[in-house]
């Protein structure tokens, strides 16, 4: 594309080495997918729901908490962070066993 500061008005497609991926086929996603397909692009549309994210919830929460506060983890307190997270979602009587089981994976 020439460096004129103007857009070409053309959608990049597979012939340009670009594919279009759309998450969600609501009004906006369906519109984007349709425009891309009409312009000869390969289009991949995927739906995402909470069930897709649930198996990775603990990993994502741990990562996002560290991104928000990198000093929360000192390299040795993984067990305590797991216990705190589990205490929020489970009955306290199950905490020791659940924390022990998950700590085998995370520690």
C-alpha positions in Angstrom: 0.0 0.0 0.0 1.4 3.4 -0.9 2.2 5.6 2.1 -0.3 8.3 1.2 -2.1 8.3 4.5 -5.3 7.1 2.8 -6.8 3.7 3.0 -7.3 1.7 -0.1 -10.9 0.8 0.8 -10.0 -2.8 -0.1 -10.3 -5.8 2.3 -7.1 -7.9 2.5 -7.9 -11.5 1.7 -6.3 -14.9 1.4 -4.7 -13.9 -1.9 -2.8 -11.3 0.3 -1.9 -14.0 2.8 -4.5 -12.9 5.3 -7.5 -14.9 6.7 -10.3 -13.4 8.7 -11.3 -14.9 12.1 -14.5 -13.8 13.8 -15.5 -14.6 17.4 -19.2 -14.5 17.8 -21.8 -14.6 15.1 -24.1 -11.9 16.4 -25.1 -8.9 14.2 -21.6 -7.5 14.2 -19.7 -10.7 13.8 -22.1 -12.0 11.1 -21.7 -8.7 9.2 -17.9 -8.8 9.4 -17.9 -12.5 8.3 -20.2 -11.7 5.3 -18.2 -8.8 4.1 -15.0 -10.8 4.3 -16.5 -13.8 2.5 -17.9 -11.6 -0.3 -14.5 -10.2 -0.8 -13.0 -13.7 -1.3 -11.5 -14.2 2.1 -11.4 -17.4 3.9 -13.5 -16.8 7.1 -13.5 -18.8 10.3 -16.4 -18.0 12.7 -16.3 -19.4 16.3 -18.7 -19.0 19.2 -17.4 -18.7 22.7 -19.3 -19.4 25.9 -18.5 -19.7 29.6 -18.2 -23.4 29.3 -15.3 -23.0 27.0 -13.4 -20.9 29.5 -14.3 -22.7 32.7 -11.5 -25.3 32.5 -8.9 -22.6 32.3 -10.5 -20.2 34.9 -8.0 -20.8 37.6 -5.0 -20.3 35.3 -6.5 -17.2 33.7 -7.3 -15.7 37.1 -3.8 -16.4 38.4 -2.3 -14.8 35.3 -4.6 -11.7 35.4 -4.0 -11.2 39.1 -0.3 -11.3 38.6 -0.6 -8.9 35.7 -2.6 -6.5 38.0 -0.2 -7.0 41.0 3.0 -8.8 40.1 4.1 -8.6 43.8 1.2 -10.8 45.0 3.3 -13.9 44.1 6.7 -14.1 45.7 7.7 -17.4 44.3 6.8 -19.4 47.4 3.2 -18.5 48.2 1.4 -20.4 45.4 -0.3 -22.7 48.0 -1.7 -19.6 49.9 -2.9 -18.0 46.7 -4.7 -21.3 45.7 -6.3 -21.6 49.1 -7.5 -18.0 48.9 -9.1 -18.6 45.5 -10.7 -21.9 46.5 -12.1 -20.4 49.8 -14.1 -18.0 47.7 -15.8 -20.8 45.7 -16.0 -23.9 48.0 -17.1 -24.9 51.4 -14.3 -24.4 53.9 -14.4 -28.1 55.0 -13.1 -29.0 51.5 -10.2 -26.5 51.4 -7.4 -28.6 52.7 -8.0 -31.5 50.3 -8.7 -29.3 47.3 -5.7 -27.0 47.9 -3.5 -30.1 48.3 -4.7 -31.6 45.0 -4.4 -28.4 43.0 -1.0 -27.5 44.6 0.4 -30.7 43.0 -0.4 -29.2 39.6 0.6 -25.6 40.3 3.6 -25.9 42.7 
